[in-house]
Amino acid sequence: MKSRFPIAVFAVALVLSEASGHAQQTSSKPPVDCAALRQDLFIDLKEVVKAGCTPSEAQIATLLENPVSNLVAVPFQYDYIQLKAPSADITKPLHRFQIMPTFPLGLGRDWNLINRVVFPFLRVPINEGFGDCIGMAPGWINTCPSFPDALADPFKPTGGFGDMIYVGLVSPKKVIKIESTGGAVLWGVGPTTMFPTASDEVLGFGKYGLGPAGVVAYLGRTWTLGIFAQQWWSIAGDSRRNDISLANIQYFVYYKPPWNPEAQWRIGMSPNISINWKAEGDKTVLPIGLGISRMIQIGPLPVEISIEADYSVLHPDDKPGSRWDIRVYFVPVIPTFMF
């Protein structure tokens, strides 16, 4: 994402003259310089369309990079995650598929509320029978009806719906342009909420969670850098379940290669750091990775496709945790200038 100060889309010249005692008014509209409009990567694309011009591929790519941009998107994300037990050489897969509709609401002339809802679908290598015993005191475990069956096949996969998440970020409509680099800085803050919607106990936390969220990013001509952080504390829910204090911090670093004049290709990573503040012992998972993404057009709609591999260089050694995460991302987008 790159920038210059927006140029005027329309110019109107008013010439007044007097002839034979009568006033005569004329106006003219010089031709619009579409090439100049297409150079400003941070201009409101509605202005480009209203001027009768077509946004450039680079402008569309910049719009997709912006985590608080004025667009309607429906990201589909699939993660294949390898979980490893600490005291045994056992590795099992966890499958996670998320649908994350994102849409803006205008808050006056200067602000947007960027809304995102996460609908997670999981398949975890944990026998659902263990969920029947969650929250029970140790003395009750022996009488849990599902416990013997769960021990007989502890890694039997359980699939279903997970805990939903909503995040709303208030962000200024205008980015902060940095003329020296041709880039821009953007930000947004707001609440994030977790709902105990899991279809089985082993697929969720059983708690309502509430906390702050925020994003800050630099969108440059060559590099895109940013952090999107969320924190949840439990405020209600199943009294048998442990309270939660969880953080999820997604950082993203992307490079636009020089053979990529329209910025359709990007190389980099966007892993998620997770911290369980209430866990005993090790609390943090810190992955690094590498991936590639490409913007394409399907009809009139821009679509982002990406694939990435992350490895957890910092992971719990005293409990099961992730090692590898193979992620596939598919994002159809409807920019608001289209409606």
C-alpha beads as a LAMMPS data file, in Angstrom:
LAMMPS data file: protein, C-alpha beads

339 atoms
338 bonds

1 atom types
1 bond types

-500.0 500.0 xlo xhi
-500.0 500.0 ylo yhi
-500.0 500.0 zlo zhi

Masses

1 110.0

Atoms # bond

1 1 1 0.000 0.000 0.000
2 1 1 1.427 3.221 -1.139
3 1 1 0.372 6.813 -1.228
4 1 1 0.281 10.318 -2.512
5 1 1 -2.100 13.049 -1.496
6 1 1 -5.355 12.543 -3.474
7 1 1 -5.775 14.816 -6.498
8 1 1 -9.065 16.466 -7.371
9 1 1 -11.383 14.264 -9.387
10 1 1 -13.512 17.044 -10.748
11 1 1 -12.622 20.683 -11.445
12 1 1 -15.289 23.223 -12.347
13 1 1 -14.440 26.599 -13.921
14 1 1 -17.005 29.340 -13.607
15 1 1 -16.741 32.253 -16.042
16 1 1 -19.027 35.226 -15.632
17 1 1 -19.426 37.763 -18.382
18 1 1 -21.747 40.644 -19.100
19 1 1 -23.230 41.059 -22.590
20 1 1 -25.973 43.581 -23.569
21 1 1 -26.912 43.989 -19.886
22 1 1 -27.505 40.205 -19.419
23 1 1 -25.376 37.918 -17.164
24 1 1 -24.176 34.750 -18.786
25 1 1 -22.637 31.836 -16.828
26 1 1 -20.657 29.008 -18.335
27 1 1 -18.912 26.047 -16.770
28 1 1 -16.394 23.530 -17.977
29 1 1 -15.125 20.209 -16.694
30 1 1 -11.576 19.367 -17.734
31 1 1 -10.898 15.704 -18.552
32 1 1 -10.112 13.482 -15.587
33 1 1 -6.552 12.221 -15.340
34 1 1 -7.265 8.539 -14.624
35 1 1 -3.579 7.659 -14.713
36 1 1 -2.908 10.060 -11.840
37 1 1 -5.874 8.784 -9.845
38 1 1 -4.653 5.215 -10.268
39 1 1 -1.265 6.154 -8.826
40 1 1 -2.663 7.010 -5.392
41 1 1 -2.869 3.689 -3.585
42 1 1 -4.669 5.142 -0.574
43 1 1 -7.354 7.168 -2.283
44 1 1 -10.978 6.272 -1.566
45 1 1 -11.719 4.054 -4.550
46 1 1 -15.258 5.434 -4.705
47 1 1 -13.672 8.653 -5.950
48 1 1 -11.889 6.741 -8.699
49 1 1 -15.088 5.035 -9.819
50 1 1 -17.171 8.232 -9.650
51 1 1 -14.597 9.894 -11.877
52 1 1 -15.285 7.268 -14.527
53 1 1 -11.954 5.487 -13.990
54 1 1 -11.194 1.873 -13.160
55 1 1 -9.123 1.183 -9.996
56 1 1 -5.749 -0.354 -10.748
57 1 1 -4.763 -3.844 -9.679
58 1 1 -2.233 -2.279 -7.310
59 1 1 -5.000 -0.239 -5.652
60 1 1 -7.139 -3.352 -5.233
61 1 1 -4.155 -5.283 -3.837
62 1 1 -3.511 -2.460 -1.381
63 1 1 -7.152 -2.565 -0.301
64 1 1 -6.822 -6.295 0.434
65 1 1 -3.687 -5.733 2.536
66 1 1 -5.414 -3.226 4.798
67 1 1 -6.829 -5.001 7.910
68 1 1 -9.278 -2.125 8.537
69 1 1 -10.120 -1.342 4.917
70 1 1 -13.537 -0.351 3.676
71 1 1 -14.576 -3.648 2.105
72 1 1 -16.822 -6.642 2.630
73 1 1 -14.787 -9.859 2.768
74 1 1 -15.576 -13.474 3.563
75 1 1 -12.261 -15.172 4.395
76 1 1 -12.120 -18.968 4.426
77 1 1 -9.151 -20.353 6.353
78 1 1 -8.081 -23.973 6.780
79 1 1 -5.313 -25.015 9.185
80 1 1 -3.688 -28.433 9.388
81 1 1 -1.971 -28.392 12.790
82 1 1 0.369 -31.057 14.155
83 1 1 0.010 -31.594 17.910
84 1 1 2.748 -33.389 19.809
85 1 1 2.550 -34.906 23.301
86 1 1 5.455 -33.906 25.573
87 1 1 6.390 -37.264 27.128
88 1 1 5.713 -39.583 24.185
89 1 1 6.621 -39.640 20.548
90 1 1 2.997 -39.155 19.487
91 1 1 1.925 -36.619 16.884
92 1 1 -1.719 -36.151 15.956
93 1 1 -3.409 -33.727 13.529
94 1 1 -5.895 -31.035 14.418
95 1 1 -8.062 -29.685 11.588
96 1 1 -9.515 -26.187 11.850
97 1 1 -11.732 -24.498 9.280
98 1 1 -12.880 -20.931 9.900
99 1 1 -15.315 -18.662 8.080
100 1 1 -14.693 -15.019 9.035
101 1 1 -17.119 -12.548 7.435
102 1 1 -15.817 -8.987 7.737
103 1 1 -17.834 -5.865 7.008
104 1 1 -17.574 -2.127 7.753
105 1 1 -20.153 0.257 9.196
106 1 1 -19.662 3.983 8.807
107 1 1 -19.508 6.044 12.004
108 1 1 -19.983 9.522 10.623
109 1 1 -17.662 11.074 8.066
110 1 1 -14.342 10.193 9.663
111 1 1 -14.616 6.746 11.271
112 1 1 -15.474 3.138 10.436
113 1 1 -16.445 0.224 12.638
114 1 1 -14.824 -2.878 11.156
115 1 1 -16.761 -5.975 12.251
116 1 1 -15.480 -9.534 12.094
117 1 1 -17.276 -12.697 13.212
118 1 1 -15.365 -15.987 13.386
119 1 1 -17.263 -19.254 12.854
120 1 1 -14.862 -22.127 13.700
121 1 1 -15.234 -25.788 12.795
122 1 1 -12.817 -28.199 14.453
123 1 1 -11.718 -31.806 14.373
124 1 1 -9.450 -32.474 17.349
125 1 1 -7.591 -35.677 18.372
126 1 1 -9.369 -35.924 21.747
127 1 1 -12.035 -38.471 22.640
128 1 1 -15.306 -36.680 23.298
129 1 1 -15.749 -38.843 26.410
130 1 1 -13.215 -36.718 28.253
131 1 1 -15.533 -33.760 27.826
132 1 1 -18.151 -35.396 30.025
133 1 1 -15.702 -35.232 32.922
134 1 1 -14.462 -31.661 32.464
135 1 1 -14.879 -29.680 35.669
136 1 1 -15.429 -32.694 37.898
137 1 1 -13.339 -33.104 41.039
138 1 1 -10.651 -35.842 40.907
139 1 1 -12.689 -38.119 43.140
140 1 1 -15.567 -38.035 40.669
141 1 1 -13.512 -38.978 37.616
142 1 1 -13.662 -42.701 38.431
143 1 1 -17.454 -42.555 38.312
144 1 1 -17.618 -40.613 35.047
145 1 1 -19.534 -42.949 32.682
146 1 1 -17.493 -42.050 29.600
147 1 1 -14.084 -42.191 31.248
148 1 1 -13.232 -45.902 30.691
149 1 1 -14.224 -45.707 27.018
150 1 1 -12.231 -42.525 26.551
151 1 1 -9.113 -44.121 28.043
152 1 1 -9.475 -47.087 25.709
153 1 1 -9.244 -44.773 22.680
154 1 1 -8.008 -41.374 23.943
155 1 1 -7.136 -39.970 20.494
156 1 1 -10.442 -40.750 18.820
157 1 1 -11.178 -37.547 16.847
158 1 1 -14.028 -35.270 17.874
159 1 1 -15.478 -32.873 15.341
160 1 1 -17.949 -30.023 15.511
161 1 1 -18.460 -26.324 16.037
162 1 1 -16.109 -24.306 18.262
163 1 1 -16.368 -21.072 20.245
164 1 1 -17.481 -18.083 18.145
165 1 1 -15.576 -14.808 18.294
166 1 1 -16.662 -11.269 17.460
167 1 1 -14.285 -8.324 17.188
168 1 1 -15.201 -4.723 16.361
169 1 1 -12.458 -2.220 15.549
170 1 1 -13.046 1.531 15.361
171 1 1 -10.659 2.973 12.807
172 1 1 -10.224 6.342 11.059
173 1 1 -11.284 6.336 7.420
174 1 1 -8.137 8.203 6.388
175 1 1 -4.760 6.567 6.803
176 1 1 -1.696 8.425 8.045
177 1 1 0.438 8.930 4.944
178 1 1 4.231 8.963 5.121
179 1 1 5.445 10.965 2.169
180 1 1 9.119 10.021 2.581
181 1 1 8.421 6.330 1.965
182 1 1 5.204 6.442 -0.027
183 1 1 3.581 4.272 2.635
184 1 1 0.930 4.714 5.282
185 1 1 0.166 3.820 8.889
186 1 1 -3.275 2.676 9.998
187 1 1 -4.763 1.560 13.281
188 1 1 -7.945 0.410 14.993
189 1 1 -9.102 -0.453 18.518
190 1 1 -12.194 -2.033 20.015
191 1 1 -13.652 -4.962 21.959
192 1 1 -13.383 -8.668 21.265
193 1 1 -15.820 -11.265 22.611
194 1 1 -15.733 -15.055 22.854
195 1 1 -18.963 -17.061 23.057
196 1 1 -19.261 -20.620 24.499
197 1 1 -20.903 -22.064 21.385
198 1 1 -18.823 -25.259 21.121
199 1 1 -20.865 -28.331 20.244
200 1 1 -18.755 -30.484 22.599
201 1 1 -16.833 -29.682 25.773
202 1 1 -13.472 -30.662 24.255
203 1 1 -13.973 -28.165 21.428
204 1 1 -14.257 -24.996 23.550
205 1 1 -13.628 -23.273 26.863
206 1 1 -17.212 -23.111 28.110
207 1 1 -16.829 -19.436 29.030
208 1 1 -17.932 -16.034 27.811
209 1 1 -14.772 -14.025 27.218
210 1 1 -14.391 -10.263 26.861
211 1 1 -11.411 -8.004 26.358
212 1 1 -9.627 -5.453 24.172
213 1 1 -8.385 -5.791 20.617
214 1 1 -6.219 -3.571 18.474
215 1 1 -4.358 -3.443 15.184
216 1 1 -1.560 -1.245 13.906
217 1 1 0.096 -1.653 10.525
218 1 1 2.507 -0.025 8.124
219 1 1 1.653 -0.452 4.450
220 1 1 4.624 0.404 2.270
221 1 1 5.587 0.144 -1.350
222 1 1 7.781 -2.883 -0.654
223 1 1 6.962 -4.061 2.885
224 1 1 3.775 -4.588 4.878
225 1 1 4.197 -4.892 8.664
226 1 1 1.644 -5.108 11.439
227 1 1 0.256 -6.612 14.645
228 1 1 -3.317 -7.609 15.456
229 1 1 -3.764 -8.477 19.141
230 1 1 -6.729 -9.803 21.136
231 1 1 -7.108 -10.606 24.856
232 1 1 -9.996 -12.434 26.530
233 1 1 -10.872 -12.754 30.204
234 1 1 -13.782 -14.973 31.258
235 1 1 -16.777 -13.050 32.597
236 1 1 -19.405 -15.820 32.782
237 1 1 -20.116 -19.355 31.664
238 1 1 -19.999 -22.899 32.991
239 1 1 -19.035 -22.696 36.669
240 1 1 -17.386 -26.117 36.460
241 1 1 -14.872 -24.901 33.885
242 1 1 -11.682 -23.043 34.684
243 1 1 -11.600 -19.284 34.154
244 1 1 -9.649 -18.139 31.121
245 1 1 -7.115 -15.429 30.363
246 1 1 -6.018 -15.870 26.764
247 1 1 -4.114 -13.741 24.292
248 1 1 -3.848 -14.150 20.545
249 1 1 -1.334 -11.959 18.727
250 1 1 -1.125 -12.190 14.962
251 1 1 1.874 -10.489 13.414
252 1 1 2.343 -10.117 9.692
253 1 1 5.403 -9.368 7.577
254 1 1 5.062 -9.323 3.779
255 1 1 7.417 -8.375 0.973
256 1 1 6.406 -7.377 -2.546
257 1 1 9.035 -8.655 -4.982
258 1 1 10.454 -6.239 -7.591
259 1 1 9.063 -8.245 -10.510
260 1 1 5.600 -7.521 -9.130
261 1 1 4.637 -4.018 -10.382
262 1 1 0.919 -4.383 -9.652
263 1 1 1.520 -5.979 -6.201
264 1 1 -0.502 -9.126 -6.922
265 1 1 2.191 -11.329 -5.321
266 1 1 3.376 -11.164 -1.721
267 1 1 5.908 -13.278 0.178
268 1 1 5.956 -13.418 3.975
269 1 1 4.104 -14.714 6.996
270 1 1 1.200 -14.006 9.346
271 1 1 1.435 -16.503 12.254
272 1 1 -0.544 -16.383 15.499
273 1 1 1.189 -16.206 18.879
274 1 1 -1.021 -17.716 21.593
275 1 1 -0.603 -17.199 25.340
276 1 1 -2.576 -18.959 28.064
277 1 1 -1.845 -16.776 31.088
278 1 1 -3.545 -19.174 33.516
279 1 1 -1.769 -22.328 32.343
280 1 1 0.603 -23.977 34.767
281 1 1 4.128 -24.234 33.419
282 1 1 4.707 -23.225 29.804
283 1 1 2.206 -20.673 28.545
284 1 1 3.308 -19.497 25.093
285 1 1 3.308 -20.791 21.528
286 1 1 5.440 -18.667 19.181
287 1 1 5.490 -19.687 15.501
288 1 1 7.446 -18.342 12.565
289 1 1 6.760 -19.211 8.971
290 1 1 6.861 -18.490 5.287
291 1 1 4.120 -18.247 2.715
292 1 1 3.084 -16.762 -0.590
293 1 1 -0.139 -15.043 -1.610
294 1 1 -1.620 -13.951 -4.911
295 1 1 -4.464 -11.631 -5.838
296 1 1 -6.617 -12.740 -8.763
297 1 1 -9.877 -11.598 -10.312
298 1 1 -12.940 -13.842 -10.515
299 1 1 -15.299 -11.886 -12.688
300 1 1 -15.507 -8.388 -11.173
301 1 1 -14.439 -9.567 -7.705
302 1 1 -10.869 -9.557 -6.382
303 1 1 -9.848 -12.721 -4.553
304 1 1 -6.775 -13.372 -2.409
305 1 1 -5.329 -16.882 -2.259
306 1 1 -2.429 -17.794 0.017
307 1 1 -0.619 -20.788 1.489
308 1 1 1.746 -20.697 4.449
309 1 1 3.729 -23.075 6.660
310 1 1 4.493 -22.116 10.285
311 1 1 6.687 -23.857 12.859
312 1 1 6.375 -23.209 16.596
313 1 1 9.917 -22.357 17.671
314 1 1 8.590 -21.739 21.181
315 1 1 6.079 -24.323 22.439
316 1 1 5.068 -26.018 25.695
317 1 1 7.326 -28.874 26.741
318 1 1 5.083 -29.933 29.621
319 1 1 1.780 -30.374 27.738
320 1 1 0.528 -31.173 24.231
321 1 1 1.104 -28.307 21.822
322 1 1 1.373 -27.419 18.157
323 1 1 4.508 -27.923 16.083
324 1 1 3.612 -27.354 12.416
325 1 1 0.688 -25.407 10.966
326 1 1 -0.054 -25.591 7.235
327 1 1 -2.539 -22.828 6.362
328 1 1 -4.578 -22.213 3.230
329 1 1 -6.414 -18.891 2.896
330 1 1 -9.108 -17.961 0.368
331 1 1 -10.657 -14.488 0.545
332 1 1 -13.329 -13.251 -1.883
333 1 1 -13.824 -9.511 -1.496
334 1 1 -16.547 -7.023 -2.388
335 1 1 -15.056 -3.499 -2.199
336 1 1 -17.623 -0.961 -1.068
337 1 1 -17.007 1.148 -4.170
338 1 1 -18.925 -1.557 -6.069
339 1 1 -22.230 -0.781 -4.302

Bonds

1 1 1 2
2 1 2 3
3 1 3 4
4 1 4 5
5 1 5 6
6 1 6 7
7 1 7 8
8 1 8 9
9 1 9 10
10 1 10 11
11 1 11 12
12 1 12 13
13 1 13 14
14 1 14 15
15 1 15 16
16 1 16 17
17 1 17 18
18 1 18 19
19 1 19 20
20 1 20 21
21 1 21 22
22 1 22 23
23 1 23 24
24 1 24 25
25 1 25 26
26 1 26 27
27 1 27 28
28 1 28 29
29 1 29 30
30 1 30 31
31 1 31 32
32 1 32 33
33 1 33 34
34 1 34 35
35 1 35 36
36 1 36 37
37 1 37 38
38 1 38 39
39 1 39 40
40 1 40 41
41 1 41 42
42 1 42 43
43 1 43 44
44 1 44 45
45 1 45 46
46 1 46 47
47 1 47 48
48 1 48 49
49 1 49 50
50 1 50 51
51 1 51 52
52 1 52 53
53 1 53 54
54 1 54 55
55 1 55 56
56 1 56 57
57 1 57 58
58 1 58 59
59 1 59 60
60 1 60 61
61 1 61 62
62 1 62 63
63 1 63 64
64 1 64 65
65 1 65 66
66 1 66 67
67 1 67 68
68 1 68 69
69 1 69 70
70 1 70 71
71 1 71 72
72 1 72 73
73 1 73 74
74 1 74 75
75 1 75 76
76 1 76 77
77 1 77 78
78 1 78 79
79 1 79 80
80 1 80 81
81 1 81 82
82 1 82 83
83 1 83 84
84 1 84 85
85 1 85 86
86 1 86 87
87 1 87 88
88 1 88 89
89 1 89 90
90 1 90 91
91 1 91 92
92 1 92 93
93 1 93 94
94 1 94 95
95 1 95 96
96 1 96 97
97 1 97 98
98 1 98 99
99 1 99 100
100 1 100 101
101 1 101 102
102 1 102 103
103 1 103 104
104 1 104 105
105 1 105 106
106 1 106 107
107 1 107 108
108 1 108 109
109 1 109 110
110 1 110 111
111 1 111 112
112 1 112 113
113 1 113 114
114 1 114 115
115 1 115 116
116 1 116 117
117 1 117 118
118 1 118 119
119 1 119 120
120 1 120 121
121 1 121 122
122 1 122 123
123 1 123 124
124 1 124 125
125 1 125 126
126 1 126 127
127 1 127 128
128 1 128 129
129 1 129 130
130 1 130 131
131 1 131 132
132 1 132 133
133 1 133 134
134 1 134 135
135 1 135 136
136 1 136 137
137 1 137 138
138 1 138 139
139 1 139 140
140 1 140 141
141 1 141 142
142 1 142 143
143 1 143 144
144 1 144 145
145 1 145 146
146 1 146 147
147 1 147 148
148 1 148 149
149 1 149 150
150 1 150 151
151 1 151 152
152 1 152 153
153 1 153 154
154 1 154 155
155 1 155 156
156 1 156 157
157 1 157 158
158 1 158 159
159 1 159 160
160 1 160 161
161 1 161 162
162 1 162 163
163 1 163 164
164 1 164 165
165 1 165 166
166 1 166 167
167 1 167 168
168 1 168 169
169 1 169 170
170 1 170 171
171 1 171 172
172 1 172 173
173 1 173 174
174 1 174 175
175 1 175 176
176 1 176 177
177 1 177 178
178 1 178 179
179 1 179 180
180 1 180 181
181 1 181 182
182 1 182 183
183 1 183 184
184 1 184 185
185 1 185 186
186 1 186 187
187 1 187 188
188 1 188 189
189 1 189 190
190 1 190 191
191 1 191 192
192 1 192 193
193 1 193 194
194 1 194 195
195 1 195 196
196 1 196 197
197 1 197 198
198 1 198 199
199 1 199 200
200 1 200 201
201 1 201 202
202 1 202 203
203 1 203 204
204 1 204 205
205 1 205 206
206 1 206 207
207 1 207 208
208 1 208 209
209 1 209 210
210 1 210 211
211 1 211 212
212 1 212 213
213 1 213 214
214 1 214 215
215 1 215 216
216 1 216 217
217 1 217 218
218 1 218 219
219 1 219 220
220 1 220 221
221 1 221 222
222 1 222 223
223 1 223 224
224 1 224 225
225 1 225 226
226 1 226 227
227 1 227 228
228 1 228 229
229 1 229 230
230 1 230 231
231 1 231 232
232 1 232 233
233 1 233 234
234 1 234 235
235 1 235 236
236 1 236 237
237 1 237 238
238 1 238 239
239 1 239 240
240 1 240 241
241 1 241 242
242 1 242 243
243 1 243 244
244 1 244 245
245 1 245 246
246 1 246 247
247 1 247 248
248 1 248 249
249 1 249 250
250 1 250 251
251 1 251 252
252 1 252 253
253 1 253 254
254 1 254 255
255 1 255 256
256 1 256 257
257 1 257 258
258 1 258 259
259 1 259 260
260 1 260 261
261 1 261 262
262 1 262 263
263 1 263 264
264 1 264 265
265 1 265 266
266 1 266 267
267 1 267 268
268 1 268 269
269 1 269 270
270 1 270 271
271 1 271 272
272 1 272 273
273 1 273 274
274 1 274 275
275 1 275 276
276 1 276 277
277 1 277 278
278 1 278 279
279 1 279 280
280 1 280 281
281 1 281 282
282 1 282 283
283 1 283 284
284 1 284 285
285 1 285 286
286 1 286 287
287 1 287 288
288 1 288 289
289 1 289 290
290 1 290 291
291 1 291 292
292 1 292 293
293 1 293 294
294 1 294 295
295 1 295 296
296 1 296 297
297 1 297 298
298 1 298 299
299 1 299 300
300 1 300 301
301 1 301 302
302 1 302 303
303 1 303 304
304 1 304 305
305 1 305 306
306 1 306 307
307 1 307 308
308 1 308 309
309 1 309 310
310 1 310 311
311 1 311 312
312 1 312 313
313 1 313 314
314 1 314 315
315 1 315 316
316 1 316 317
317 1 317 318
318 1 318 319
319 1 319 320
320 1 320 321
321 1 321 322
322 1 322 323
323 1 323 324
324 1 324 325
325 1 325 326
326 1 326 327
327 1 327 328
328 1 328 329
329 1 329 330
330 1 330 331
331 1 331 332
332 1 332 333
333 1 333 334
334 1 334 335
335 1 335 336
336 1 336 337
337 1 337 338
338 1 338 339
